[in-house]
Amino acid sequence: MLAPKRTKVAENYFGQVVIGPPGSGKTTYCGKVYDFYKDKLNRKVEVVNLDPANENMNYKPAIDIMKLVTVEDVMDTLKLGPNGALMYCMEYLEENFDWLLNKLVQIKNSYLIFDMPGQVELYTHHGSIKKIFEKLEKLGYHLCAVHMVDSHYCSDPAKFISTLLLSLSTMMQIALPHVNVLTKADLLKKNADKLDFNIDFYTDVLNLDYLLELLDDGPFTNKYKKLNASLVELVQDYSLVSFVLLNVNSEKSLLNLKSAIDKANGYIYGSGEERSIQALLSCAVGSRTESERYDTDFF
């Protein structure tokens, strides 16, 4: 008599990896979105701090890399500067991946928010963070990179093209589903009349030929016209970069970003929360789900 077949049920874990330059609001966002998901959405959630120099957390992390290694200790021991010490910490975490995994497997049925360091080199060409999350993906962790950039970079054409290049480079290097975010959107709205274009131009990354005209006329960029044209052409050829606006003090804004992230990492399709066929189909064709209909443009 043949033994009955046992079906192996794979566990799925969902989360977001919050990255971006220093001062973009990553840790503030992690604290706000933790409270929002837990209190308003009734979603079981935990924050994982992977920033070994994060001394101003506004949340209690379930996992804290500072119990494994800190930038301060590395600087003192190896006589490295802050940037070199931070890279060493990420390489040390990669070598001690089992430490992280053993901590993660103890977290059951929770949505994960990874608070990451702010050094951009870690996401543009250094390999440790990429390798760490590649390993987690293979173990069933469905993650989305949430790349945060301060919206004040929209105020200057040269800064904005730099932001586009940083976002594109990060997307190509990290190779996770990706949501780019312009933070401090309340300040962007307040100063919208000082921008060269309307806000949609910056979020949707519309025809960059208009941006090229400003670069060619700029006092510091007008002597690099061929370089300006090549940079604009590069961003437009890939046609990957767009932005979601975020005001962390607005629940509607947090809800709007939540919807984008849930689609990117697959949470809306594969989580334990109830999902109707209509909601899945509407999401598949790009329509707004029922929960999204409660959201309105916070501008």
LOPA-546423 format. One line per 10 residues: number of its first residue (from 1); their letters; for each residue x, y negated, z negated of N, C-alpha, C. Coordinates in Angstrom, 3 decimals. Layout:
N
NUM> a> X/Y/Z/X/Y/Z/X/Y/Z; ...
// end
This chain:
299
1> mlapkrtkva> 0.850/1.193/0.000/0.000/0.000/0.000/0.883/-1.240/0.000; 0.632/-2.141/0.933/1.440/-3.347/1.053/1.104/-4.336/-0.050; 2.124/-4.914/-0.602/1.910/-5.943/-1.628/1.342/-7.195/-0.984; 0.415/-7.862/-1.650/-0.149/-9.090/-1.069/0.924/-10.157/-0.899; 0.832/-10.871/0.194/1.787/-11.946/0.452/1.555/-13.110/-0.497; 2.632/-13.658/-0.965/2.555/-14.819/-1.830/2.897/-16.064/-1.019; 2.052/-17.014/-1.106/2.287/-18.258/-0.379/3.097/-19.193/-1.256; 4.226/-19.630/-0.731/5.074/-20.556/-1.472/4.575/-21.976/-1.226; 4.181/-22.631/-2.265/3.670/-23.999/-2.156/4.802/-24.971/-2.456; 5.159/-25.745/-1.460/6.250/-26.705/-1.634/5.739/-27.932/-2.369
11> enyfgqvvig> 6.527/-28.394/-3.339/6.163/-29.602/-4.054/6.618/-30.821/-3.273; 5.762/-31.824/-3.218/6.096/-33.061/-2.539/6.191/-34.192/-3.551; 7.224/-34.985/-3.396/7.432/-36.129/-4.271/7.487/-37.383/-3.405; 6.868/-38.438/-3.881/6.808/-39.672/-3.111/7.439/-40.820/-3.898; 7.950/-41.779/-3.155/8.538/-42.921/-3.834/9.060/-43.962/-2.875; 9.636/-45.013/-3.441/10.218/-46.100/-2.655/11.580/-46.462/-3.207; 12.484/-46.808/-2.296/13.854/-47.174/-2.640/13.987/-48.675/-2.412; 14.083/-49.435/-3.482/14.049/-50.895/-3.397/15.481/-51.420/-3.250; 15.779/-51.967/-2.070/17.125/-52.434/-1.752/17.061/-53.885/-1.292; 18.234/-54.494/-1.156/18.283/-55.873/-0.680/19.414/-56.647/-1.334
21> ppgsgkttyc> 19.723/-57.833/-0.822/20.821/-58.648/-1.347/20.554/-59.104/-2.779; 21.603/-59.540/-3.489/21.417/-60.078/-4.838/20.479/-61.281/-4.835; 19.633/-61.372/-5.847/18.741/-62.517/-5.969/17.481/-62.442/-5.138; 17.263/-61.310/-4.456/16.072/-61.192/-3.612/14.830/-60.797/-4.405; 15.002/-60.430/-5.676/13.843/-60.122/-6.516/13.557/-58.645/-6.686; 14.554/-57.789/-6.508/14.332/-56.334/-6.577/13.860/-55.878/-7.955; 14.616/-56.250/-8.994/14.277/-55.785/-10.344/12.962/-56.379/-10.821; 12.726/-57.656/-10.505/11.438/-58.279/-10.848/10.292/-57.533/-10.186; 10.465/-57.193/-8.902/9.444/-56.441/-8.173/9.209/-55.080/-8.813; 10.291/-54.375/-9.167/10.142/-53.034/-9.749/9.315/-53.073/-11.030
31> gkvydfykdk> 9.570/-54.076/-11.872/8.798/-54.209/-13.097/7.340/-54.532/-12.825; 7.110/-55.453/-11.881/5.734/-55.853/-11.554/4.956/-54.706/-10.914; 5.591/-54.017/-9.967/4.869/-52.971/-9.243/4.651/-51.747/-10.139; 5.537/-51.516/-11.102/5.320/-50.442/-12.072/4.039/-50.691/-12.863; 3.879/-51.909/-13.382/2.671/-52.245/-14.137/1.433/-52.217/-13.250; 1.578/-52.709/-12.016/0.440/-52.781/-11.093/-0.048/-51.386/-10.727; 0.876/-50.495/-10.356/0.479/-49.141/-9.984/-0.149/-48.403/-11.172; 0.449/-48.570/-12.336/-0.003/-47.823/-13.523/-1.329/-48.360/-14.059; -1.438/-49.681/-14.172/-2.611/-50.269/-14.825/-3.770/-50.510/-13.865; -3.465/-50.932/-12.639/-4.528/-51.294/-11.694/-4.928/-50.149/-10.763
41> lnrkvevvnl> -3.952/-49.329/-10.363/-4.239/-48.247/-9.418/-4.347/-46.890/-10.097; -4.063/-46.854/-11.409/-4.120/-45.615/-12.175/-3.232/-44.534/-11.549; -2.089/-44.962/-11.048/-1.137/-44.038/-10.428/-0.020/-43.747/-11.424; 0.284/-42.482/-11.611/1.378/-42.112/-12.502/2.698/-42.472/-11.825; 3.493/-43.293/-12.469/4.676/-43.854/-11.810/5.823/-43.965/-12.804; 7.053/-43.813/-12.290/8.251/-43.979/-13.105/9.286/-44.774/-12.310; 10.108/-45.542/-13.018/11.176/-46.309/-12.386/12.512/-45.636/-12.670; 13.335/-45.526/-11.620/14.676/-44.958/-11.732/15.679/-46.067/-11.442; 16.468/-46.430/-12.438/17.469/-47.475/-12.233/18.777/-46.855/-11.738; 19.148/-47.189/-10.494/20.416/-46.724/-9.930/21.375/-47.889/-9.719
51> dpanenmnyk> 21.151/-48.980/-10.422/22.061/-50.121/-10.386/22.928/-50.083/-11.641; 24.224/-49.755/-11.502/25.083/-49.614/-12.681/25.498/-50.940/-13.308; 24.968/-52.044/-12.776/25.249/-53.360/-13.372/23.965/-54.076/-13.766; 22.892/-53.331/-13.882/21.570/-53.915/-14.131/21.342/-54.060/-15.639; 21.594/-55.241/-16.150/21.465/-55.471/-17.590/20.214/-56.268/-17.954; 19.397/-56.591/-16.966/18.219/-57.425/-17.226/16.947/-56.746/-16.721; 16.787/-55.497/-17.059/15.611/-54.756/-16.615/14.367/-55.200/-17.380; 13.294/-55.453/-16.640/12.028/-55.808/-17.270/11.086/-54.606/-17.317; 11.668/-53.430/-17.409/10.927/-52.177/-17.494/11.806/-51.180/-18.260; 11.209/-50.076/-18.685/11.967/-48.999/-19.329/12.138/-47.872/-18.319
61> paidimklvt> 13.357/-47.664/-17.808/13.540/-46.655/-16.761/13.434/-45.234/-17.295; 12.872/-44.355/-16.484/12.840/-42.936/-16.835/14.224/-42.321/-16.673; 14.998/-42.842/-15.715/16.372/-42.415/-15.484/17.214/-43.682/-15.335; 18.361/-43.708/-15.977/19.216/-44.897/-15.936/20.650/-44.481/-15.633; 21.162/-44.909/-14.476/22.528/-44.561/-14.084/23.552/-45.094/-15.071; 23.191/-46.123/-15.844/24.138/-46.714/-16.785/24.464/-45.762/-17.943; 23.716/-44.669/-18.055/24.071/-43.635/-19.017/25.118/-42.680/-18.446; 25.323/-42.763/-17.118/26.346/-41.962/-16.444/27.605/-42.777/-16.192; 27.430/-43.977/-15.657/28.565/-44.829/-15.310/28.082/-46.279/-15.246; 28.967/-47.220/-15.603/28.633/-48.640/-15.506/29.743/-49.374/-14.768
71> vedvmdtlkl> 29.394/-50.455/-14.127/30.373/-51.267/-13.420/31.418/-51.820/-14.381; 30.961/-52.238/-15.550/31.880/-52.816/-16.533/32.961/-51.820/-16.943; 32.567/-50.568/-17.206/33.545/-49.551/-17.597/34.531/-49.261/-16.473; 34.032/-49.208/-15.236/34.905/-48.935/-14.087/35.888/-50.076/-13.886; 35.417/-51.310/-14.021/36.314/-52.458/-13.884/37.423/-52.424/-14.930; 37.074/-52.079/-16.169/38.069/-52.032/-17.247/39.050/-50.879/-17.070; 38.520/-49.722/-16.648/39.358/-48.522/-16.572/40.256/-48.518/-15.336; 39.669/-48.856/-14.176/40.400/-48.759/-12.914/40.926/-50.099/-12.410; 40.648/-51.159/-13.174/41.126/-52.505/-12.810/40.637/-52.922/-11.421; 39.361/-52.650/-11.147/38.735/-53.038/-9.892/37.905/-54.295/-10.083
81> gpngalmycm> 37.670/-55.005/-8.979/36.745/-56.122/-9.010/35.314/-55.614/-9.013; 34.326/-56.519/-9.144/32.925/-56.069/-9.234/32.442/-55.322/-7.998; 32.842/-55.773/-6.798/32.390/-55.090/-5.579/33.002/-53.696/-5.466; 34.306/-53.595/-5.698/34.954/-52.293/-5.642/34.431/-51.345/-6.702; 34.155/-51.887/-7.897/33.628/-51.057/-8.977/32.235/-50.529/-8.643; 31.423/-51.360/-7.996/30.078/-50.928/-7.635/30.117/-49.813/-6.598; 31.027/-49.948/-5.610/31.175/-48.883/-4.619/31.663/-47.593/-5.281; 32.590/-47.725/-6.218/33.084/-46.543/-6.935/31.935/-45.861/-7.684; 31.069/-46.654/-8.313/29.937/-46.092/-9.065/29.017/-45.280/-8.160; 28.766/-45.780/-6.945/27.907/-45.048/-6.029/28.574/-43.766/-5.536
91> eyleenfdwl> 29.873/-43.831/-5.307/30.601/-42.622/-4.928/30.613/-41.620/-6.074; 30.716/-42.118/-7.305/30.685/-41.253/-8.490/29.318/-40.590/-8.638; 28.254/-41.340/-8.355/26.903/-40.773/-8.413/26.735/-39.709/-7.339; 27.289/-39.961/-6.145/27.210/-38.961/-5.079/27.909/-37.666/-5.498; 29.077/-37.793/-6.122/29.815/-36.620/-6.578/29.084/-35.903/-7.713; 28.319/-36.655/-8.484/27.568/-36.085/-9.612/26.072/-36.075/-9.307; 25.740/-35.699/-8.086/24.346/-35.675/-7.651/23.494/-34.765/-8.531; 24.090/-33.682/-9.022/23.334/-32.753/-9.876/22.827/-33.441/-11.149; 23.581/-34.413/-11.647/23.115/-35.162/-12.821/21.791/-35.853/-12.505; 21.736/-36.510/-11.331/20.513/-37.202/-10.928/19.389/-36.214/-10.684
101> lnklvqikns> 19.695/-35.127/-9.994/18.658/-34.154/-9.664/18.079/-33.507/-10.915; 18.933/-33.177/-11.872/18.453/-32.577/-13.122/17.520/-33.515/-13.878; 17.770/-34.819/-13.766/16.877/-35.799/-14.393/15.560/-35.906/-13.623; 15.654/-35.882/-12.289/14.454/-36.053/-11.466/13.484/-34.884/-11.607; 14.004/-33.661/-11.693/13.110/-32.496/-11.757/12.325/-32.458/-13.068; 12.759/-33.221/-14.038/12.017/-33.291/-15.298/10.822/-34.242/-15.209; 10.786/-35.044/-14.144/9.660/-35.963/-13.934/8.628/-35.261/-13.073; 7.493/-34.962/-13.616/6.469/-34.192/-12.913/5.323/-35.097/-12.453; 4.933/-34.913/-11.188/3.734/-35.549/-10.645/3.736/-37.069/-10.793; 4.881/-37.672/-10.637/4.961/-39.128/-10.737/5.517/-39.723/-9.447
111> ylifdmpgqv> 4.975/-40.858/-9.091/5.496/-41.659/-7.992/6.763/-42.360/-8.490; 7.815/-42.372/-7.668/9.117/-42.861/-8.114/9.475/-44.195/-7.459; 9.989/-45.111/-8.270/10.496/-46.395/-7.772/11.979/-46.464/-8.123; 12.836/-46.491/-7.114/14.284/-46.550/-7.318/14.742/-48.003/-7.225; 15.273/-48.518/-8.318/15.826/-49.873/-8.355/17.316/-49.773/-8.030; 17.727/-50.389/-6.909/19.067/-50.179/-6.366/19.963/-51.408/-6.552; 21.287/-51.234/-6.405/22.212/-52.373/-6.496/21.990/-53.365/-5.361; 22.576/-54.561/-5.518/22.356/-55.620/-4.544/23.486/-55.841/-3.563; 24.514/-55.019/-3.574/25.637/-55.225/-2.659/25.280/-54.702/-1.278; 25.245/-55.596/-0.281/24.725/-55.220/1.036/25.598/-54.202/1.747
121> elythhgsik> 26.902/-54.164/1.436/27.788/-53.196/2.093/27.353/-51.760/1.830; 26.687/-51.548/0.694/26.235/-50.202/0.353/25.185/-49.688/1.327; 24.533/-50.611/2.030/23.437/-50.233/2.927/23.768/-50.463/4.398; 24.824/-51.194/4.691/25.159/-51.476/6.087/26.219/-50.537/6.651; 27.183/-50.100/5.819/28.199/-49.188/6.367/28.788/-48.205/5.359; 28.606/-48.412/4.072/29.087/-47.444/3.079/28.144/-46.246/3.056; 28.680/-45.037/2.874/27.872/-43.842/3.101/27.232/-43.184/1.900; 27.607/-43.563/0.682/27.176/-42.794/-0.486/25.663/-42.812/-0.698; 25.053/-43.997/-0.644/23.608/-44.087/-0.887/22.841/-43.333/0.195; 23.284/-43.468/1.429/22.643/-42.729/2.517/22.677/-41.228/2.253
131> kifekleklg> 23.823/-40.708/1.823/23.970/-39.269/1.593/23.133/-38.806/0.404; 23.044/-39.637/-0.628/22.249/-39.280/-1.810/20.782/-39.084/-1.426; 20.248/-40.019/-0.640/18.827/-39.919/-0.299/18.570/-38.913/0.818; 19.569/-38.622/1.628/19.438/-37.516/2.583/19.247/-36.200/1.839; 20.008/-36.013/0.754/19.869/-34.800/-0.048/18.484/-34.724/-0.686; 17.990/-35.852/-1.181/16.664/-35.856/-1.799/15.567/-35.565/-0.773; 15.723/-36.099/0.432/14.746/-35.821/1.489/14.665/-34.326/1.778; 15.804/-33.671/1.826/15.827/-32.236/2.111/15.171/-31.439/0.983; 15.108/-32.016/-0.204/14.503/-31.337/-1.348/13.019/-31.669/-1.512; 12.449/-32.363/-0.530/11.006/-32.629/-0.551/10.606/-33.989/-1.079
141> yhlcavhmvd> 11.557/-34.904/-1.205/11.239/-36.254/-1.654/10.937/-37.120/-0.431; 9.712/-37.631/-0.360/9.286/-38.477/0.747/9.458/-39.938/0.321; 10.494/-40.567/0.845/10.877/-41.890/0.369/10.799/-42.915/1.481; 10.609/-44.154/1.076/10.574/-45.291/1.990/11.515/-46.360/1.457; 12.368/-46.889/2.313/13.226/-48.002/1.922/12.426/-49.293/1.979; 12.425/-50.034/0.880/11.763/-51.339/0.821/12.871/-52.383/0.738; 13.155/-53.014/1.864/14.295/-53.927/1.973/13.825/-55.355/1.729; 14.259/-55.939/0.624/13.787/-57.256/0.213/14.805/-58.336/0.562; 14.297/-59.415/1.148/15.123/-60.558/1.503/14.401/-61.823/1.069; 15.128/-62.754/0.505/14.550/-64.022/0.052/14.025/-64.803/1.255
151> shycsdpakf> 12.790/-65.262/1.162/12.158/-65.951/2.297/12.771/-67.312/2.593; 13.636/-67.829/1.710/14.234/-69.134/2.013/15.162/-69.057/3.223; 15.545/-67.834/3.642/16.370/-67.688/4.847/15.612/-68.056/6.111; 14.305/-68.186/6.011/13.521/-68.645/7.167/13.725/-70.132/7.430; 14.313/-70.831/6.475/14.432/-72.291/6.594/15.514/-72.732/7.558; 16.375/-71.811/7.979/17.490/-72.172/8.856/17.647/-71.103/9.939; 17.728/-71.487/11.214/17.828/-70.493/12.294/19.018/-69.553/12.144; 20.187/-70.083/11.748/21.369/-69.232/11.596/21.171/-68.221/10.460; 20.537/-68.649/9.369/20.281/-67.739/8.257/19.260/-66.668/8.658; 18.274/-67.066/9.460/17.243/-66.098/9.829/17.791/-65.046/10.779
161> istlllslst> 18.635/-65.434/11.739/19.212/-64.431/12.640/20.124/-63.494/11.841; 20.793/-64.023/10.809/21.604/-63.173/9.937/20.724/-62.177/9.186; 19.565/-62.636/8.741/18.614/-61.763/8.056/18.130/-60.649/8.980; 17.856/-60.993/10.224/17.415/-59.985/11.193/18.495/-58.944/11.427; 19.748/-59.391/11.553/20.852/-58.460/11.787/21.085/-57.567/10.563; 20.992/-58.162/9.363/21.143/-57.377/8.136/20.050/-56.315/8.041; 18.816/-56.698/8.323/17.695/-55.757/8.241/17.848/-54.636/9.259; 18.232/-54.995/10.476/18.402/-53.991/11.529/19.539/-53.028/11.186; 20.657/-53.571/10.724/21.799/-52.733/10.355/21.447/-51.787/9.221; 20.706/-52.280/8.247/20.299/-51.449/7.108/19.357/-50.342/7.551
171> mmqialphvn> 18.428/-50.664/8.427/17.497/-49.652/8.935/18.240/-48.530/9.647; 19.223/-48.898/10.460/19.965/-47.903/11.225/20.844/-47.045/10.323; 21.416/-47.651/9.282/22.331/-46.930/8.407/21.608/-46.028/7.422; 20.611/-46.558/6.729/19.927/-45.787/5.682/19.063/-44.683/6.285; 18.450/-44.954/7.430/17.686/-43.943/8.182/16.526/-43.353/7.390; 15.871/-44.185/6.584/14.619/-43.804/5.923/13.486/-44.582/6.570; 12.237/-44.120/6.444/11.119/-45.004/6.795/11.318/-46.334/6.082; 10.996/-47.416/6.753/11.512/-48.720/6.309/10.415/-49.783/6.334; 10.352/-50.569/5.270/9.480/-51.744/5.221/10.343/-52.929/4.809; 10.443/-53.926/5.693/11.182/-55.145/5.378/10.241/-56.151/4.724
181> vltkadllkk> 10.740/-56.823/3.697/9.890/-57.702/2.899/10.551/-59.067/2.755; 9.764/-60.121/2.975/10.192/-61.481/2.657/9.598/-61.844/1.302; 10.445/-61.970/0.289/9.975/-62.224/-1.067/9.763/-63.724/-1.301; 9.160/-64.023/-2.454/8.876/-65.400/-2.867/8.027/-66.127/-1.821; 7.012/-65.404/-1.351/6.157/-65.934/-0.290/5.352/-67.138/-0.751; 5.142/-67.286/-2.055/4.427/-68.457/-2.545/5.231/-69.728/-2.264; 6.553/-69.647/-2.388/7.406/-70.798/-2.069/7.454/-71.038/-0.567; 7.395/-69.971/0.202/7.373/-70.118/1.661/6.124/-70.853/2.109; 4.996/-70.499/1.506/3.743/-71.177/1.834/3.813/-72.654/1.461; 4.373/-72.933/0.292/4.447/-74.308/-0.192/5.289/-75.190/0.734
191> nadkldfnid> 6.286/-74.583/1.377/7.197/-75.347/2.237/7.008/-75.022/3.713; 5.820/-74.504/4.069/5.574/-74.081/5.446/5.706/-75.232/6.436; 5.381/-76.462/6.000/5.455/-77.598/6.917/6.897/-77.978/7.261; 7.866/-77.432/6.531/9.269/-77.728/6.796/9.925/-76.689/7.707; 9.191/-75.640/8.054/9.730/-74.595/8.913/9.681/-75.017/10.373; 10.552/-74.433/11.176/10.576/-74.733/12.610/9.409/-74.087/13.338; 8.900/-72.966/12.801/7.796/-72.242/13.431/6.763/-71.890/12.368; 5.599/-71.414/12.820/4.613/-70.978/11.829/5.056/-69.662/11.205; 4.422/-69.267/10.119/4.877/-68.121/9.335/4.810/-66.822/10.134; 3.833/-66.697/11.030/3.709/-65.478/11.832/4.948/-65.225/12.680
201> fytdvlnldy> 5.606/-66.280/13.110/6.815/-66.117/13.913/7.863/-65.333/13.136; 7.979/-65.598/11.847/9.004/-64.956/11.032/8.595/-63.549/10.597; 7.334/-63.323/10.331/6.915/-61.993/9.884/6.836/-61.011/11.052; 6.315/-61.453/12.183/6.168/-60.565/13.338/7.398/-60.555/14.234; 8.349/-61.454/13.962/9.565/-61.616/14.779/9.159/-61.711/16.247; 8.507/-62.811/16.547/7.998/-63.043/17.889/9.125/-63.453/18.832; 8.802/-64.028/19.969/9.776/-64.349/21.015/10.972/-65.129/20.459; 12.122/-64.453/20.386/13.300/-65.066/19.781/14.016/-66.034/20.715; 13.512/-66.192/21.922/14.094/-67.204/22.816/13.939/-68.599/22.215; 12.861/-68.807/21.477/12.668/-70.102/20.812/13.711/-70.296/19.711
211> llellddgpf> 14.036/-69.211/19.017/15.073/-69.280/17.993/16.437/-69.537/18.636; 16.661/-68.945/19.793/17.927/-69.141/20.512/18.126/-70.605/20.883; 17.052/-71.266/21.264/17.149/-72.689/21.599/17.627/-73.499/20.397; 17.127/-73.187/19.217/17.550/-73.894/18.012/19.001/-73.566/17.646; 19.394/-72.300/17.849/20.774/-71.920/17.576/21.736/-72.663/18.499; 21.336/-72.785/19.750/22.202/-73.466/20.726/22.308/-74.962/20.469; 21.328/-75.507/19.746/21.351/-76.943/19.424/21.878/-77.222/18.014; 22.123/-76.188/17.237/22.549/-76.371/15.852/23.954/-76.935/15.748; 24.232/-77.700/14.700/25.542/-78.336/14.549/26.688/-77.333/14.347; 26.399/-76.182/13.782/27.443/-75.181/13.534/27.394/-74.014/14.512
221> tnkykklnas> 26.286/-73.849/15.220/26.128/-72.683/16.096/26.137/-73.033/17.578; 26.155/-74.337/17.919/26.045/-74.707/19.331/27.273/-74.348/20.157; 28.408/-74.086/19.507/29.602/-73.714/20.267/29.738/-72.207/20.453; 28.725/-71.464/20.003/28.763/-70.002/20.139/27.564/-69.515/20.956; 27.303/-70.171/22.082/26.075/-69.887/22.832/26.035/-68.459/23.357; 27.153/-67.945/23.832/27.161/-66.564/24.338/26.932/-65.575/23.192; 27.544/-65.850/22.049/27.329/-64.991/20.883/25.883/-65.064/20.421; 25.319/-66.270/20.389/23.915/-66.432/19.997/22.999/-65.605/20.889; 23.240/-65.692/22.198/22.399/-64.970/23.161/22.527/-63.454/22.960; 23.751/-62.986/22.696/23.973/-61.550/22.514/23.291/-61.043/21.243
231> lvelvqdysl> 23.344/-61.839/20.172/22.714/-61.431/18.917/21.199/-61.354/19.062; 20.623/-62.358/19.694/19.173/-62.372/19.907/18.751/-61.196/20.793; 19.527/-60.943/21.835/19.220/-59.839/22.744/19.285/-58.495/22.008; 20.267/-58.344/21.118/20.403/-57.111/20.353/19.165/-56.839/19.507; 18.714/-57.858/18.776/17.535/-57.691/17.907/16.300/-57.373/18.743; 16.150/-58.069/19.866/14.958/-57.865/20.703/14.994/-56.517/21.405; 16.167/-56.043/21.795/16.255/-54.749/22.477/15.828/-53.609/21.554; 16.223/-53.674/20.280/15.803/-52.635/19.341/14.330/-52.784/18.980; 13.862/-54.009/18.853/12.452/-54.298/18.561/11.923/-53.480/17.379; 12.703/-53.470/16.292/12.343/-52.689/15.113/11.983/-53.542/13.907
241> vsfvllnvns> 12.452/-54.780/13.883/12.376/-55.572/12.657/11.101/-56.414/12.620; 10.371/-56.276/11.541/9.258/-57.168/11.205/9.209/-57.229/9.682; 8.412/-58.146/9.137/8.422/-58.362/7.698/7.012/-58.399/7.127; 6.908/-57.950/5.873/5.701/-58.115/5.077/6.003/-59.188/4.034; 5.088/-60.117/3.857/5.275/-61.167/2.860/4.904/-60.655/1.476; 5.638/-61.138/0.467/5.368/-60.692/-0.900/5.439/-61.846/-1.889; 4.369/-61.985/-2.651/4.339/-62.838/-3.835/4.063/-61.914/-5.017; 5.061/-61.671/-5.854/4.914/-60.663/-6.923/3.879/-61.057/-7.961; 3.471/-62.315/-7.965/2.462/-62.760/-8.921/1.041/-62.644/-8.377; 0.916/-62.124/-7.163/-0.394/-61.955/-6.537/-0.708/-60.469/-6.390
251> eksllnlksa> -1.791/-60.019/-7.009/-2.179/-58.617/-6.891/-2.586/-58.275/-5.459; -3.177/-59.226/-4.759/-3.539/-58.983/-3.356/-2.296/-58.756/-2.510; -1.252/-59.520/-2.791/-0.001/-59.356/-2.062/0.640/-58.007/-2.380; 0.644/-57.611/-3.648/1.173/-56.301/-4.031/0.386/-55.173/-3.392; -0.931/-55.347/-3.281/-1.779/-54.335/-2.652/-1.480/-54.221/-1.165; -1.260/-55.360/-0.512/-0.939/-55.367/0.905/0.372/-54.628/1.171; 1.379/-54.889/0.345/2.662/-54.209/0.490/2.527/-52.726/0.153; 1.737/-52.408/-0.867/1.512/-51.012/-1.242/0.961/-50.211/-0.073; 0.037/-50.797/0.676/-0.562/-50.105/1.819/0.475/-49.808/2.891; 1.355/-50.782/3.161/2.406/-50.579/4.160/3.376/-49.482/3.731
261> idkangyiyg> 3.741/-49.466/2.447/4.689/-48.475/1.939/4.064/-47.082/1.934; 2.795/-46.987/1.524/2.121/-45.686/1.463/1.997/-45.047/2.842; 1.839/-45.861/3.864/1.816/-45.324/5.230/3.210/-44.886/5.655; 4.223/-45.664/5.279/5.588/-45.377/5.722/6.130/-44.083/5.116; 5.889/-43.863/3.817/6.449/-42.657/3.187/5.487/-41.466/3.212; 4.290/-41.675/3.759/3.337/-40.581/3.898/2.471/-40.338/2.688; 2.557/-41.180/1.690/1.780/-40.976/0.470/0.281/-40.956/0.761; -0.142/-41.794/1.682/-1.573/-41.896/1.981/-2.099/-40.607/2.616; -1.204/-39.820/3.219/-1.613/-38.566/3.848/-1.461/-37.358/2.924; -0.407/-37.350/2.111/-0.070/-36.112/1.435/-0.036/-36.140/-0.068
271> sgeersiqal> -0.537/-37.173/-0.699/-0.499/-37.218/-2.162/-1.655/-36.421/-2.737; -1.669/-36.315/-4.034/-2.738/-35.593/-4.711/-4.007/-36.402/-4.838; -3.950/-37.681/-4.513/-5.145/-38.500/-4.621/-6.145/-38.095/-3.540; -7.414/-38.293/-3.800/-8.447/-37.925/-2.845/-8.341/-38.806/-1.612; -8.412/-38.175/-0.463/-8.375/-38.903/0.807/-9.502/-38.368/1.686; -10.265/-39.235/2.280/-11.332/-38.793/3.167/-10.798/-38.648/4.581; -11.451/-37.824/5.373/-11.063/-37.657/6.771/-11.133/-38.998/7.501; -12.162/-39.793/7.168/-12.308/-41.086/7.823/-11.118/-41.995/7.516; -10.640/-41.947/6.278/-9.508/-42.786/5.900/-8.250/-42.359/6.644; -8.046/-41.051/6.764/-6.864/-40.565/7.469/-6.911/-40.926/8.945
281> lscavgsrte> -8.090/-40.770/9.551/-8.213/-41.088/10.970/-8.038/-42.575/11.220; -8.624/-43.409/10.361/-8.499/-44.852/10.543/-7.054/-45.288/10.401; -6.316/-44.632/9.495/-4.899/-44.959/9.320/-4.117/-44.520/10.546; -4.472/-43.366/11.104/-3.738/-42.831/12.244/-3.858/-43.730/13.463; -5.014/-44.376/13.629/-5.200/-45.235/14.793/-4.871/-46.681/14.488; -4.342/-46.940/13.292/-3.906/-48.288/12.968/-4.975/-49.157/12.354; -6.146/-48.582/12.053/-7.202/-49.355/11.416/-6.890/-49.518/9.939; -7.622/-50.363/9.286/-7.419/-50.569/7.861/-8.219/-49.540/7.083; -7.611/-48.964/6.043/-8.312/-48.003/5.216/-9.294/-48.740/4.306; -10.122/-47.962/3.627/-11.141/-48.577/2.772/-10.507/-49.440/1.689
291> serydtdff> -9.415/-48.928/1.092/-8.765/-49.710/0.043/-8.186/-51.001/0.585; -7.718/-50.969/1.836/-7.132/-52.170/2.425/-8.191/-53.235/2.701; -9.439/-52.813/2.870/-10.484/-53.789/3.169/-10.743/-54.713/1.989; -10.343/-54.274/0.789/-10.501/-55.142/-0.370/-9.471/-56.261/-0.368; -8.437/-56.062/0.437/-7.376/-57.052/0.497/-7.754/-58.137/1.498; -7.347/-59.339/1.221/-7.489/-60.430/2.178/-6.159/-61.116/2.293; -6.001/-61.884/3.332/-4.750/-62.582/3.522/-4.522/-63.558/2.372; -3.463/-63.309/1.589/-3.270/-64.108/0.387/-2.795/-65.517/0.697; -2.612/-65.786/1.969/-2.356/-67.173/2.353/-3.655/-67.886/2.663
// end
